[in-house]
Amino acid sequence: MFRRFTLSAVALCLGLSASTARAGLLPVSVTVTPESSNFRFTYAIVLPTDSQLRSGDYFTIYDFAGYQDGSAVYSPPPGMDSSDWSVNVANLGTTPALVLPTDNPGVPNLTWSYNGPTINTGQTGLGNFWAVSLYGETTDGPFTARTHRTSDGKIVSNITDTTVPVPAPPVPEPTTLALAGLGLPLLALRRRFTKGT
């Protein structure tokens, strides 16, 4: 009896986590490729099962450091049009209700808004969304989205992590390294003489 109850509880938890994982738009892959002296970040976005995309729905990639003006582009899959999505670049938001991403007000966010006809079928690839950054170094950053549930039309807000660019850590100047290299032996000598007295 206890074993049957435990198996039922595990199945229920798995079912709940599976339904949670399907909600909202998801960045299923991110690729970073060099472009001249910059780097192109390409996000493949999917509309999961039991999600519906309506005009006005959107997703935001937060803290896209080194963004190059005018470089945000949407590449649609067959059957969609490049005019179905528009992009807005701002240092704060756009953030759906009920989610609390960290958002550095000094770094641009990229918000793509959907303007096309309603898409009722989930598990659909929405194409590639890309932007160019000065930086090729990466870190995890928040990704939020607003869509609708297919079953009842209610708004769904979700948050997950994605890959974003960050400035590379500063490289010490050669003179700084040389001074540090000279300083270490001098410290060792000082320590030796102070122990001897």
ABEGO torsion letter per residue (X at the ends): XAAAAAAAAAAAAAAAAAAAAABEBBBABBBBBBBEABBBBBBBBBBBBGBBBBBGBBBBBBGBBGBBBGABBBBBBBGBBAAABBBBBBABOBBBBGBBBBBBAABBBBBBBBABBBBABBGBBAEBBBBBBABABBBBBBBBBBBBBAAAGBBBBBBBBBBBBBBBBBBBBAAAAAAAAAAAAAAAAAAAAAAAX
